[in-house]
Amino acid sequence: MTHVVWVHGIGDHKAGYSDPWRMAFDRYLKLPPDSYVEVLWETVMDAPAGTRARAMPTQRELADEEAVREELRAIIVARESAMRAAAAPATPAAPDTRGRDGDVVAWPAPRGTRGFGDWLLHADEYLGDFVKYLVNRSIRTSVKERFKERLQPLIADNPGISVLAHSWGTVVAYDALIDLVAESPNLDVVSLVTLGSPLWMVRRLLEDRSGAKPQNVGTWVNVHARLDVVGSWLNPAYKVDREFEVPNLGHPPHGSYFWEDNVAVQRDLVARYVLGRP
């Protein structure tokens, strides 16, 4: 039986956050409702400091958090500025997008809205919690456990697991899958799909800095929308099998993967790899 495991990024996520994702993607996946599994790790960030989920940070960790927060903020501001400067005043009517290996996918034309600067309005929401993940070992462990506890029950009788992760959730999924190589050697993930992934900017902050594809993953597909300041190409720093840049459809780019009219991402890439038709 095929299972799709959703992993969210930073933001105010509650149980049921993946319902709109399921509705958008299931038009092409056409899977039973119980095929979808939702990972909710936001609850770790909501726990009071000093609890089991969130140990009280040390002074060193607080200093490291501030340094990492400023580093990531500077990277994204610079990237956004470069994108703004490079953005053409007009977009060709019928663009094609090529994967890094030359594979051609035809995409609908963008419709205007750039979405520049959206993250700047809520910088702490986008960066604050995840900086804690990168610096605080107890938080990182607790967040990864949320992923593992939802994935492990599927392992015994499920040869068709696919993980679809978005934004900073791609870091959670990558880290946890690396752990599970040793912890659950029978795990076989058919496809890992990373959407709008910031892994490119945090490799030096991970526990495993090799950039290797998790050994329990069959095909790793990375997708980022043009003008997404958070998502980008991961190759060659990471051993991604296939990756694609797709146009922004006129919505804020970082969330555009889930809009119901993003047929090319949902049907031509995600459904293609989840259903094993590469």
Order of alpha helices (4+ residues) and beta strands (2+ residues): beta-alpha-beta-alpha-alpha-beta-beta-alpha-alpha-beta-alpha-beta-alpha-beta-beta
